[in-house]
Amino acid sequence: MNQTNQTNQKDQIDQMNDSRAKLICVLGAAGGVGTSTVAANLAVALQEMYSAQTVAVVDTTLTGGDLPLMLGMAQGAGLRPLPTDPQQVDEALLMNAQATHRSGVKLLHLGHNSPLRPVAEPAVLVRTLELMARWYDWIVVDCGCATESVRQAVIPHASTVLLVATLALPAAQRAKQWVELLIDTGVPSGKIVAVMNRCREDEVAYRRQLKSLLLCRVGAYLPDSPDLAREALIEGVPLVATQPRSTLAHGYAELASS
């Protein structure tokens, strides 16, 4: 990245920091920990909790993103191939690309047909989020297992980084490594919140060990509810909407409120 692009990207990040939007980066400590599920349910929970405010959810995985599936929307919903030049990203392109979920949440899926471009250019992501930050109160960004590109573009100006993991040893160890990496790259530990997904009752002892392992607070222990999760996926509606009284839905609501 040349010096001009670095300067432009910094200016855009400064503008986002001054905007009204609260940007939540949902980051997976490892593959398969439920990052997209958490992002989709959190976005809907925020919309239900703050009904007078606007919420958007962004899928940064250009090929094979799961958010449309999690939200029960057509696979191409909110799909928009992005140009490589950030100057070509404008309000009209993004507004026309967004799809509206039944909850009111707006979905933008930054897609592309070529598997050779699995993620957007950092400057393009920054430009996209800078524009969206003018329109929304909340932006939930599904970063998956973040690449260097996403780390450069999203994390520096996130209000909160939600690090999704499980209590299984490999994922917990990866979470520890991620927290240390984020702190080393300048992210304040107070901005990092761990979300432990699919927690079982027999893993209580692991929770105590986790507190000494991570250099950040744990914001939620989401219970393992495979039957409810499967039902929500089949119905194409986030669990917070299909089972609002469930313990898992309450976990998402508490996460949204914090």
Secondary structure, DSSP 8 states (H G I E B T S, - for coil): --HHHHHHHHHHHHHHHTSS-EEEEEEESSTTS-HHHHHHHHHHHHHHHTTTS-EEEEE--TTT--HHHHTT--TTTTB----SSGGG--HHHHHHH-EE-TTS-EEEE---S-TT--S--HHHHHHHHHHHTTT-SEEEEEEES--HHHHHHTGGG-SEEEEEE-SSHHHHHHHHHHHHHHHHTT--GGGEEEEEEEE-GGGHHHHHHHHHH-SSEEEEEEE--HHHHHHHHHHTS-HHHH-TTSHHHHHHHHHHH-
